């Protein structure tokens, strides 16, 4: 199923795309796409709903982040072998974990704001994994059972803040608008193999990233199981699983976003994002 949230910022309501690509209002079935509404039981309830009985949403409403009230926005660094090579870094022996502030989350087509004093704002197309039920000390074999679905994430980054301003990477990852999520939450039954998804990112029509989740160093199941050894994962937590090569920092010469740029990115089966870049 293609689940999403539509409406003005802060007033989004849950919706679903039916088989005829009509947008249907889900707010009579669930209150939001968040928390316990991402459980297997609730997903089954939505699947069993007669979509033709739901109110049709007309026009072209704003699409918000596909998950509301995200508790944790967890990211995995250097998780693609070809991206690590591009960055000139060794592959890690276990997943590199960092966080983005949840205030960075925005809709997939909202404007990206370059933060004040930024000199190196960069892009990263990533596979997002949304947790559907609480996970703690789980094993790899069971890990995908805890997934509600998958989505597209643009893990925007300010490289100077990230690498040269002391401390953890969070400084370069958490600016407002640095976490576009969506457009859709695609339920896990529609993605039988998250390790076989093509992904791309373009800036001003030039393709910079053209990769596949096949080249992940640690696969999705391993990442989820690993995280659960160090923290409990809760329904609605989002895990951004790393990026393939082609980021601005890896270009020769390095290339970064500027006001007026247009970003397009997508992952096979999960949809597409389009963002205009403005000065924040």
C-alpha positions as CSV (number, residue, x, y, z in Angstrom):
1,X,0.0,0.0,0.0
2,X,1.0,3.6,-0.6
3,X,0.3,5.5,2.6
4,X,1.0,9.2,3.0
5,X,0.1,12.3,4.9
6,X,-1.3,15.4,3.2
7,X,-2.2,18.9,4.3
8,X,-0.6,22.1,5.6
9,X,2.5,21.8,7.8
10,X,1.5,20.7,11.2
11,X,-2.1,19.8,10.1
12,X,-1.4,16.8,7.9
13,X,-4.0,13.9,7.8
14,X,-3.4,10.3,6.8
15,X,-4.2,9.2,3.3
16,X,-3.8,6.3,0.9
17,X,-3.5,6.1,-2.9
18,X,-6.0,3.6,-4.3
19,X,-5.5,1.4,-7.4
20,X,-6.7,4.1,-9.7
21,X,-4.3,6.6,-8.2
22,X,-7.0,8.5,-6.4
23,X,-6.1,10.0,-3.1
24,X,-8.4,8.8,-0.3
25,X,-8.8,10.2,3.2
26,X,-7.8,7.7,5.9
27,X,-8.6,9.9,8.9
28,X,-11.8,8.0,9.6
29,X,-9.8,4.8,9.9
30,X,-6.7,6.0,11.8
31,X,-5.7,9.3,13.4
32,X,-2.3,9.5,11.8
33,X,0.5,7.5,10.3
34,X,2.5,7.3,13.5
35,X,3.2,5.2,16.6
36,X,0.9,2.3,17.2
37,X,-1.0,3.0,13.9
38,X,2.0,1.4,12.2
39,X,1.4,-2.1,13.8
40,X,0.8,-5.2,11.7
41,X,-2.8,-5.2,13.0
42,X,-3.5,-1.7,11.9
43,X,-1.9,-2.1,8.6
44,X,-4.1,-5.2,8.1
45,X,-7.1,-3.1,9.1
46,X,-6.3,-0.5,6.4
47,X,-5.7,-3.2,3.8
48,X,-9.2,-4.7,4.5
49,X,-10.9,-1.3,4.2
50,X,-13.0,-0.7,1.1
51,X,-11.1,2.3,-0.3
52,X,-13.9,3.3,-2.5
53,X,-15.9,4.1,0.7
54,X,-13.4,6.6,1.8
55,X,-13.7,10.3,1.0
56,X,-11.7,11.3,-2.1
57,X,-9.2,14.1,-1.7
58,X,-9.4,16.4,-4.7
59,X,-6.8,18.8,-6.1
60,X,-3.1,18.7,-5.4
61,X,-2.6,19.1,-1.6
62,X,0.8,19.5,-0.1
63,X,2.4,16.1,0.8
64,X,3.9,16.0,4.2
65,X,6.4,13.7,5.7
66,X,5.0,10.2,5.5
67,X,5.4,9.6,9.2
68,X,4.2,11.9,12.0
69,X,5.5,12.3,15.5
70,X,8.8,10.6,14.8
71,X,10.5,9.6,18.0
72,X,14.0,8.9,16.7
73,X,15.6,9.8,13.4
74,X,18.5,7.4,13.3
75,X,21.1,7.4,10.5
76,X,23.8,5.0,9.4
77,X,27.1,6.4,8.1
78,X,29.5,5.0,5.5
79,X,27.1,2.1,4.8
80,X,27.8,1.7,1.1
81,X,31.1,0.2,0.0
82,X,31.3,2.5,-3.1
83,X,30.5,5.6,-1.1
84,X,33.2,4.8,1.5
85,X,35.7,4.5,-1.3
86,X,34.5,7.8,-2.7
87,X,35.1,9.5,0.7
88,X,38.5,7.8,1.1
89,X,37.4,6.1,4.3
90,X,37.7,2.5,5.4
91,X,34.5,0.4,5.8
92,X,33.5,0.3,9.4
93,X,33.6,-2.9,11.4
94,X,30.1,-2.3,12.7
95,X,27.4,0.2,11.7
96,X,28.2,3.8,12.4
97,X,25.3,5.4,14.1
98,X,24.3,9.1,14.4
99,X,21.1,11.0,14.8
100,X,19.3,13.8,13.0
101,X,17.1,16.2,15.0
102,X,13.5,15.4,14.3
103,X,12.9,19.1,13.7
104,X,14.8,18.6,10.4
105,X,11.9,16.5,9.1
106,X,9.8,17.9,6.3
107,X,7.7,16.9,3.3
108,X,9.3,15.4,0.2
109,X,8.6,18.5,-2.0
110,X,9.1,21.3,0.5
111,X,11.9,23.8,0.0
112,X,15.4,23.0,1.3
113,X,16.9,25.8,3.2
114,X,20.6,26.4,3.2
115,X,21.5,27.3,6.8
116,X,23.2,30.5,7.7
117,X,27.0,30.4,7.4
118,X,26.8,27.3,5.3
119,X,29.5,26.8,2.7
120,X,29.1,23.0,2.0
121,X,25.4,21.9,1.9
122,X,25.3,18.5,0.3
123,X,22.7,15.8,-0.7
124,X,22.3,12.1,0.0
125,X,19.5,9.9,-1.3
126,X,18.8,7.1,1.2
127,X,16.5,4.2,1.9
128,X,14.4,5.0,4.9
129,X,13.1,2.2,7.2
130,X,10.1,2.8,9.4
131,X,9.8,0.7,12.5
132,X,6.3,-0.8,13.1
133,X,6.6,-2.5,16.5
134,X,8.9,-2.2,19.5
135,X,12.2,-4.0,19.0
136,X,14.9,-4.8,21.7
137,X,17.7,-7.3,21.5
138,X,16.4,-8.9,18.4
139,X,18.3,-11.1,15.9
140,X,19.0,-10.6,12.2
141,X,16.7,-13.4,11.1
142,X,13.7,-11.7,12.7
143,X,14.6,-8.0,12.1
144,X,12.5,-7.3,9.0
145,X,9.3,-8.4,10.9
146,X,9.7,-5.2,12.9
147,X,9.5,-3.0,9.8
148,X,6.2,-1.2,9.0
149,X,7.5,0.0,5.6
150,X,10.0,1.9,3.5
151,X,10.4,5.4,2.2
152,X,12.7,7.8,0.4
153,X,14.9,10.1,2.6
154,X,17.2,12.9,1.5
155,X,19.8,13.1,4.3
156,X,21.0,16.6,3.6
157,X,24.3,17.5,5.2
158,X,26.4,20.6,5.8
159,X,29.9,19.1,5.5
160,X,31.8,22.0,7.1
161,X,29.5,21.9,10.1
162,X,29.7,18.1,10.1
163,X,33.5,17.6,9.8
164,X,35.1,20.8,11.0
165,X,33.0,22.3,13.8
166,X,33.9,19.8,16.5
167,X,31.8,17.1,18.1
168,X,29.5,14.6,16.5
169,X,28.1,14.7,13.0
170,X,24.7,15.9,14.3
171,X,25.8,19.6,13.8
172,X,25.9,19.1,10.1
173,X,22.8,16.9,9.8
174,X,20.1,18.7,11.8
175,X,19.3,22.0,10.2
176,X,15.7,22.7,9.5
177,X,14.5,21.1,6.2
178,X,17.5,18.7,6.2
179,X,15.2,15.6,6.5
180,X,12.7,15.2,3.7
181,X,10.8,12.0,4.1
182,X,8.3,10.4,1.6
183,X,6.2,10.9,-0.4
184,X,4.9,7.4,0.5
185,X,5.3,4.9,3.2
186,X,5.3,1.7,1.2
187,X,4.3,-1.2,3.4
188,X,6.9,-4.0,3.8
189,X,4.8,-6.6,1.9
190,X,5.4,-4.6,-1.3
191,X,9.2,-4.6,-0.9
192,X,10.1,-8.3,-0.6
193,X,13.9,-7.5,-0.9
194,X,15.1,-4.1,0.4
195,X,18.5,-5.0,-0.9
196,X,17.6,-4.8,-4.5
197,X,16.3,-1.2,-5.0
198,X,17.8,1.2,-7.5
199,X,18.1,4.8,-6.3
200,X,19.2,8.1,-7.9
201,X,19.6,11.8,-7.2
202,X,19.8,14.7,-9.7
203,X,20.6,18.4,-9.2
204,X,19.5,20.8,-11.9
205,X,18.9,17.8,-14.2
206,X,22.4,16.3,-13.8
207,X,22.5,12.9,-12.3
208,X,25.0,12.7,-9.5
209,X,23.9,9.6,-7.6
210,X,22.9,6.4,-9.5
211,X,23.2,3.5,-7.1
212,X,21.5,0.5,-5.6
213,X,20.9,-0.9,-2.1
214,X,22.8,-4.0,-3.3
215,X,26.0,-2.2,-2.4
216,X,25.1,-1.7,1.3
217,X,27.9,-2.8,3.6
218,X,25.4,-3.7,6.4
219,X,22.0,-4.8,5.1
220,X,18.7,-3.5,6.5
221,X,18.2,-6.5,8.8
222,X,21.7,-6.3,10.2
223,X,21.3,-2.6,10.9
224,X,17.9,-3.0,12.7
225,X,19.3,-5.9,14.8
226,X,22.4,-4.0,15.6
227,X,20.6,-0.9,16.7
228,X,18.3,-3.0,18.9
229,X,21.3,-4.1,21.0
230,X,22.0,-0.5,22.0
231,X,18.5,1.1,22.3
232,X,14.9,0.0,22.0
233,X,13.3,0.9,18.7
234,X,9.8,2.2,18.9
235,X,6.9,2.3,16.3
236,X,7.4,5.3,14.1
237,X,11.2,5.5,14.5
238,X,12.9,6.2,11.2
239,X,16.2,4.7,10.2
240,X,18.1,6.2,7.2
241,X,20.4,3.5,6.0
242,X,23.2,5.3,4.2
243,X,23.9,6.7,0.7
244,X,25.6,5.4,-2.5
245,X,28.4,7.4,-4.2
246,X,27.9,10.7,-6.0
247,X,27.5,13.2,-3.1
248,X,28.7,16.7,-3.7
249,X,31.7,16.2,-1.4
250,X,32.9,13.4,-3.6
251,X,32.9,15.5,-6.8
252,X,36.1,16.8,-8.4
253,X,36.0,19.7,-7.7
254,X,33.6,19.5,-4.8
255,X,30.1,20.7,-5.7
256,X,27.5,21.9,-3.2
257,X,24.0,23.2,-3.2
258,X,23.1,26.9,-3.7
259,X,19.9,28.9,-3.7
260,X,18.0,28.3,-6.9
261,X,19.0,24.7,-7.4
262,X,16.5,22.0,-8.0
263,X,16.9,18.5,-6.5
264,X,15.1,15.4,-7.7
265,X,15.6,12.0,-6.1
266,X,13.9,8.6,-5.9
267,X,14.0,4.9,-5.1
268,X,12.4,2.2,-7.3
269,X,9.0,1.4,-6.0
270,X,9.1,4.1,-3.3
271,X,8.4,7.3,-5.2
272,X,10.2,10.5,-5.9
273,X,11.0,13.8,-4.2
274,X,11.5,17.3,-5.8
275,X,12.9,20.2,-3.8
276,X,13.8,23.8,-4.6
277,X,16.8,25.1,-2.7
278,X,16.5,28.5,-1.0
279,X,18.7,30.5,1.4
280,X,17.5,30.1,5.0
